[in-house]
Amino acid sequence: QVQLVESGGGLVQAGDSLRLACAASGRTFGSYVMGWFRQAPGKEREFVAASSRSDSTAYADSVKGRFTISRDGAKNTVYLQMNSLKPEDTAVYYCAAGGEYTRDYGPYVYWGAGTQVIVSS
């Protein structure tokens, strides 16, 4: 089993930055594809970013150029650096782990509880 705990969310102004962290335990995250998803009120969960076992990355078009996913193997942590935040980035952000490098959330089998990001204008 893998435990994932997100942190780093909060209330910020448009244009500000946040760095979300997802601490993994129970198994080295090098065994997994890691992803970030988000869900805004009344919306479906959507893909944000993913990192493969070989550190390839993928991003949703809406965040490309603003967000960066990265891994720190020593800390067993995956990060989502979020720059130039917009009000439409407001959502609960979830960290996920799975065996497939995909933008779909179904194949991700381990999930954190989420961390809230609110971006005010």
Secondary structure, DSSP 8 states (H G I E B T S, - for coil): --EEEEE--EEEETT--EEEEEEEESS-GGGSEEEEEEE-TTS--EEEEEE-TT--EEE-TTTTTTEEEEEETTTTEEEEEE-S--GGG-EEEEEEEESS--S-STTEEEE---EEEEEE-
